[in-house]
Amino acid sequence: MFFDTHAHLDLLPQPEEAVRQSLSGNLAGILHIYEPDNHLTALGLKNKFPGRIFLGCGLSPFAIERDWKKELYLLETLIPEISVIGEIGIDLHWFPEKKKAQEELFILQLEMAKRFKKSVAVHVRKALDEAVRILTEHPTGTNIIFHCFSAGPDTVPPLLENIPGIFFSFAGNLTYPSSAQLRKSAAILPKERILLETDSPYLTPQPRRGKKNRPDFIGYTADALFRSRGEDLEEDIYRNSHRALGLT
């Protein structure tokens, strides 16, 4: 059984049907990632699938385009309902000119995670050095999940050394022909630090490219991971998921 540690269920055409179909197959649970203004929809999904849907809420770098300070207050009121704060982080692909504001937003949410003892799902794009610096300077004392980890094997040792509680979550891009370096990263990681996700409806695995991604496509990424390592880690990753999300 697998656990999808990062999916945007409210962006799927028929979220409830997609969840029902996924949970009837090889998925034990799903972490639904959303932003504070979608909380009622998220709570509805959690209540319809008790013990199978868990919630992760945060202000991603894209929130920098909105009134994020107001939304930050709303996020704090939702803390009792969520398992993870995220996805949060730094994106210098889309917003390089707003680096300072992104860093402020990231730090404030890390401080919230520390205060409420919540795991964190981190979004990093073209900003690995910046993210590592901030995570090092503002430790939460909780688990840090690098969502959709996409970096090469040379980054793995310093991340393991500098960020306590780090987990590396692999998505459908692990299956892409262009991702040879990423598969090398997957091959050298300690197995107790590995997670799987779909990032649905994004990053559809190679065998299903052209379709919107769904949680039940997670097996394709698992197969690519297991081939990269030459071992089956299904039970290990299931345990890692619960540990990373603070469910055990």
N, C-alpha and C positions, 0 to 999 in steps of 0.2 A: 504494500500500500504506500502511496506517495502523499505528500502534503505540498500543495501549491502555496509557496510563501509570499507570492505577490501577484495579484490579479486585480484588474479594474472592472469589476463585474457590472457596474452601472453603465459601462460603455458598450456592453454587448447588446445585440438587437433584442434578445429575449432572456434577460438575466436569470429569471427563476428556472426556465426550462434548461438553460445551459448548466446551471448549478445542479439541478436534479439529474440530468444525464451524466454529468461528471461524477457525482457522488455515488451513482449506481455502478460505476466502473471501478477504476483503480485508485481513486482519490479518497483519502480519509478526511481531509479538511482543506480549507482554502482561507488564506488571509486576504480579505478584501481591502484594497487601498483606495482611499477617497479623500476629498477635502471637506472642511467643516460644513459648508453650505449644503452638502449632500447627505447629511447625517441621518435624516429621517428615512431615506431610501435604504441606507446601509443598515440601519437598525431593523428595518422590516425584513431584510434578507437574513440577518442574524437570528431573528425570532422565528422565521419560517424553517430554518435548518439549525436547530439548537445543537450545540456541541460539535458542529461541522463547519460553520462559518465564524471566523474571527475577524476583528476589525483593526485596521491600521489607519490612522488619520493624521494628517500633517499638512503644512503649507510648503509645497514644492517650490523650486526656483521660479516657476511660472507665475506664482502668486505675486511676484515682485511688480507685476503690471497692474495690480489691483490695490485696494486699501488693506494691505496685509496686516497693519497694526490692529485694525478693528477685528479682523478674522482671528488674530492670535488670541484675543480675549475669548472668542467663541471656542476655540480649540481647547483652552484650559477647562472650560465647563464640561467638555465631553470626555475628559480623562477617565472617569469611572467605567465608561463603556468600551474602552479600547485596550488592546494588548500591546500595540506598537505605535510610536510616534513616527510618522513617515508616510510618503517619502519626503525627505528633506535633504538639502545639500546645496551644491554649487554647479551651475551650468554655464560654462563660458563659451559654448557653441552658439547658443541662442541669445545670451545676454551679457556679452563681454564688457559692455559699457556700464553695466550695473553691478559690477563685482562687489563693491563696498556694501551696497544694500543687501545683496544676497548673503554675504558673510554675516551681517548683523542678524538677519532673519534666521540663518542656520544656527548661530550661537545661542540666540534666545530660545530656540526649540531644544537644543542640547541641554541647556540649563533646566528647561521644563522636564526633560526626560530624567535628568539627575534628581530633581526635586521629587518627582512622582515614581521613580524607580521603574521606568519603562524602557523596553528595548527600542532601538532606533533602526529605521530603514533608510539608507543613505543613497541619494541620487548624485552621481558624479559624471560629468561629461566635459572632457578637455580641462579638467581642474583637479587632477589627482593630487598634485603637490599641495594645492590650497586646502583641499579637504583634509588631507593627513595632518597638515599643520594645525588646523582648527580643532580636529578631533584630539590631537595630542595636547594642545593648550587648554582644551575644555573637556576633560574626561567626564563621562557620565557615570562610570562605575557599573554600567549595564551592558547588555549585548549590542554590538554594532553590526548590522547586516549590510554588506555592500551589495545592494540590489543590482541585478543584471551586470555582474562583474564582467568586465570586458578587456582587462589589461593583460599584458604578456607576463611570462614567467619571472622576468627580472624584478617585477614589482612585488612578488609574493613574499620573499624573506623580510624586507623592511616593513611591510604591512603587518606581518605576524609579530614582528619584534616591537613595533611601536604602538599598536592598537590592541589593548587587552579586550578580550571578549569578541573579537572579530569573527564574522562568518562571511563566506563567499557564496553568493547565490547565483546560479547559472540559469540562463534563459535560452530561448530558441536559437539565438545567434551562435550558440555552441555548435549547432549542426551545420552552419554555413560553410561552403568550401573555402571561403576566405579566412576562416577563423582558426587556422593551424596554430598560431601562437597562443590563442585562448585555450585550445585543447591541451597545449603543453602546460599551461597554468593549472588546469584541472588535474593533470597527471601528477603534479608534485605536491599538491596541498595535503595537509593532514586530513584524514577522512572525517574526523570529528568536527571539522570546520566547514563542511560542504552542505549547501542547500540547493533545492531546485525550485524554479518558479516558471510561470508562463508569461507574465506581464500582459496577459490578455487585455485587450484584443490585439496587442502589438507583438512583434518579434515572432511571427509564426514559424515553426520549425521547417526546415528545408523540404521534407516530404509533403507538406501542406501549404507551401508558399502560394500566394494568390488568394488565400482564404483568411478571414479574420481568425486570430488565434483564440483558443478556448482552453479552459483548465484541463479538459480531458486529452489534450494534445501533449501533456507533460511527459508521456512515455517516450516520445521521440528524443527529447533532450536527455532523459535518463539513459537511453540506449547509447547516445553519443558520449556521455560522461563515462559510462561503464566500459565502453570500448577504449576510451582514452587511457583508462587506468588498468584495464585488464582484470577488473574485478567487479562483482555485483555489490553495490552499497545500499540496496533498498532499505534494509533494516536500520543501518547506521543513519541514513538521511532522515528516516522517519523520526528516530530519536532526536537527531540534531534539530529538527524543525520545532519540536515541542520545547526543547531546551532554549533555542534561540528566541522564541516568541514568549518565553516565560510562562508556558502552559503546564509545566511540571514542577 
